[in-house]
């Protein structure tokens, strides 16, 4: 669950937060600027999913930046350097501010150390900076520290404290915290928890989080609790989630387009969604594309092509009785043709 970076340096005033865990729970050692050079970095696996600047850190580029250009506040300068990919410069500028108690700078250091941006990744040190900024009420830091508390790998696991931080970050407007807090609520049974979860799904959906849009669509359609509410509205949110690139939403939307669920049928669009998503390696899309070829949804019926896509999906571990029956009905020649097509992918 891939961080809107603009949130890092918002004003730190806001909702009060729960008192951080006692000293010693995480490493809060003051940090000095690192000197690692030329280290590529990756944006994969970031809980918030925002894309970080691309490229490589070639060294401390302090002399290449006119720091007066970037803003009135020192943290604005550090953040702009971060956005430009000058991570060592951002680290140098943010470190003294963070040590002096600036929550925005503390959050920025958390990002740098968590992502290994310009310096070796140091999740424990990142946790220390996130914890400090979380105490000061920075929603982005509350969210990141909550994830670490839930994971328990780099700090002592504490789910109740994590839930409090997630709620505070959600109330502070952090979209990914809103979605994750809804997920936590939904893990609890009872109508009250579901009602609260739906509120946060909707809030995150309105902020453009595809996973939240998908979850909200599922609630509207009754997939979550069996109560169908507004299929047309559900389809609108499913479209948003699909347009946001969520594979599960794209596959489900295709089936809705085939059946006319929540609106008119559109076989061509549904087929295109499945074909594009199947090409990325999504096994659910591959199996549904196979069925589209069986029934001629958006393409001429083609049992050999259907079988080839099922072979591809089956290699990834998916089994489907309907498609197994298709394979059993093929001649040996057709099976060989399907296998050859699958092997070319």
N, C-alpha and C positions, 0 to 999 in steps of 0.2 A: 503494500500500500503505500512512480515514481515521484519543488519548494518554490513558491513564488518569492523570488529573491528580494523584490521590493519590500516585502514585509520585514526584512531583517533590520532595517534602519528606520522604521517608523518611530514616532515619539514613544518613549517607553512608559509614559504615564498610562494608567488604565486600571483594570480590575485588580483588586488585591488578590494575591495568590497564597496558597497554603504555604506554611513555613517549610523550607527545604529540609531534607533529611539531616540528621546530626552530622557534624563534621567527622570526617573519616570514612564516610560512605563512598565518596568518590574522590579521585585525585584532583585536588584543586591547586596544584602547584603552579605558581606563576610561571609564565612561559616566556622564553626568549625567541627572537626571530631565528628561524632555521636557515641553513645555508645550502640546502640541496638544490642542485641546478639541473635544468634540462629534463625534468621528470614528467613524462606524459601523464595525464590524468583522465579519469573516466567519469561520466555522469550516470552510469548504470547503477540500478539498485537504490537510488535515492528515494526515500519514502514519499516525498512530495512530488516527485516526477518532473520538476522544472529542469530545463536544460541550462547547464552552466556554460560559461564561455569556453570556446574550443581552442585548441592549440597547445603549445608547450611553454612552460616557464623557462626562459633562457637565462635567468639570473635576476639579480636585483636591479630593476629598471628604474630606480628612483630618479636618476638624472634625465630620464626621457619624459617625465611627467611634470607639467607645470601645475603644482598642487593648488594654486590660487584659482584655477579655472573651475574647480569642481563644486564649490559650494562654500557657504559661510562657516559651517560647523566642521570641526576636524573629522568627525565620523563620516561626514558626507564625502570627504576626500578619500578616506580609506575605502568606503564602499564603491566609489567610482573606479578606483584602482582595481578593486576586485572584479567589477563588471568588465573592465578592459582586459582582464586576464593577467594583470600585474600582481600576482598573488603574494610574492615576497614583499613588494611595496605595501600592499594592503596589510600584511602581517606586521611590518615594521611600524606603520602608522597606527594600527588598531591596538597593538600590545600595551603601550603605556596608558592609553585611554581605558582599556579593559581593566588593567591593574588598579586604576584610580576609581573604578566603580561604574564606568559608562556601560549601560546594559546593551546598547546597540553594538558597541565594539565587542562586547563579550559574546554576543550572538554571532557576529562575524567571525571571530576566532573559532567558535564552535564549528561553523561551516568549513573553515579552512582545514582544521585538524580532522574533522570527520571525513572530509572528502580527499584528504591527502593532496591538497592543492598547493603545489610549489614546495611542499615539505612532505616527509613520510607521514602516512596516515597514522593518527594517534587517537583512537576512539575514547580512551580513558581521559585524555586531556580535553578532548572535545566535550565529554560529559561534564567535566568540571566547569567549563565556561558556560555550557548550556544551563547548568544548575544555577549558576549565579544570575544569569539573565532571566531565568524562569522565576526566581525569587522576586525580581524587580517587575515582573508582570509582562514580559515580552511574549506575545502569543506564539511566535515562531519557535522561540526557545522552549517554551512550555511543551509544545507539541513534540519537538525532537527529544527532549529529555524524557517525556512520557513514554515514547517508543523504546528508549533505552531501558527504562524501568520495567517495561513489560517484557522485554527480551531477556534481561538479566545476565547478559554476557559480559558487559564492561562495568556495570554497576550492580549492586545488590538488587535482586528482583523485588518489586513492591507494587503489586497490582492496584491496591486501593489508592496509594499515592499517585500512581499513574492515571487512574481514572479521574481523580480530582484535578490534576493538571490538564488532562484532555478536556474536561468540562470548562475549565477556565479559559483555555485557548479557544475553544469553540465559541464561548460567550464573547471572547475578544475579537471574533471575526475570522479566525484562521479556518479556511475552507477544508483543508485536509484533516484538521482536528475535528471539525464538525462531522465529517464522514466517519472517521475512526471512532469517535465517541458514540455515534449511532450504532456502529457495529458492536461495540461493547455492550450497549443497552440491549440490543437485539438478542444477545447471548443469554440474557435473563428472561425468564418466562413471565407471562402476565400481560394483560392489556395495557396497563399503565406504562410499562417499559416500552411496548410497541409504539404507543402514542408519542412518547418522548423521542424515540428513535426516528420516527417518521418526520417529526419537526426538524431534526438535524439533517436528515437526508435531504429534505426539501431546501434547507438553507444552503447546504453544500452544492446541491444541484443548481441552484440559482447563481452560484458563483462559478459554475462551469466545470465541476469535477465529474468526469464521465462515469466513474464508479457510482457516485451518488445519484446521478441522473438515471442510471440503469436500475439501481435499487428503488428509487422513487417510482419509476415506471412499473416495476414489479409489484410494488405496494398498490398502485392504482389499479393494476390489472387483476389483483387478487393472488398473485403468485406467492406472496409471503404468508398470508393468513387465510386464503380461500375466499375472501370477500371481494367480488368485482365491484369497482367503483366508477371508473370513467375510462373506457377503453380508448376513446379518441385522444384523451389527454395523455394516457399512458403511452400511446404510440408516438406522440409528439416528443415526449421525453426519451423514448427509446431511440428515436431519430437523432436527437442531440447527442446521446451517448455513443451511438454508432459513428456520427460525424466526428466525435472526439477521438476516434481510433480504438475504442474498446472492442476487442474481438468478440467477446460473448454477446455484446449488444448487436454487433453486425450480423452474427449468425441468427440470433433470435428475430431481429428485424426482417431478415430474409424470409423466415418461415411465416411471419405475419403478413408480409407482402404477397406471398404465395396464397395464403388462405383468406386474405381480406380482413384479417383481424384488426379492428380499430380504424378501418378506413378501406379505401379501394384496393383492389388487387393490382400488382405491378410485377409481372413475372420477369420482365427484362431487368429491372432494378434489383430484384431479389437475387437473380442469377449472378449479376455482376458482383454483388456484395459477397456471395459465397465464393465465386471464382477468385476474387482478389484476396480474400481472407484465407482461402485454402492454399494459395500460392505462398503464404507466409509460413506455412507449416502447421496451421491450426487444425487439429484432427477432427474437431466437431464440425468445422466448415467443410473439411474433406468428405466426411460421411454424408453430410447434408447435400453437398454438391453431387455426390454419387446418386442420391435419391432424385435430385432435380433432373439428372440425365435419364433416370428410369422413367419418370413421368412426363418428361418433355417440358419442364417448367423453365421457360426462358431460352431453351435450346431444343433442337430436334432430339427425340429419344435416341439414346445410344447406349446399349447395354455394355458394350465393350469399354467405352469411356467411363461409364459408371463403375464397372468392375476395377478399372485401373485406379480410380480414386479411392475405392475401398481397400485395395491392396496397399496403397500408400498409407491410409489411416491405420490399417491393421498392423503394419510394421511398427507403428508407434504404440501399439497395445490396445487399440479400440476394437471392440467386437460388437456386431449388430446382427440380430437374428434375421431381419428382413434382407440385409445385404448378404448374409451367409447363404440364404435361400437363392438369391440371385446367382451367386458363384456356383452353387450346386447345379443350376439349370443351364450353365454355359457348356458349350462343346470344348474339347481340348484345344482346338484351334483358337477359339475365342479367348480362352484362358491365357494362352501363350501371347496373343496380341495384347491383352490387357497387361500382362506382366511386362512386356517390352515397353509399353507406354509408361508404366509406373517406373521402370528402371531409368527412363530418360529424364525423369524429374530431378 
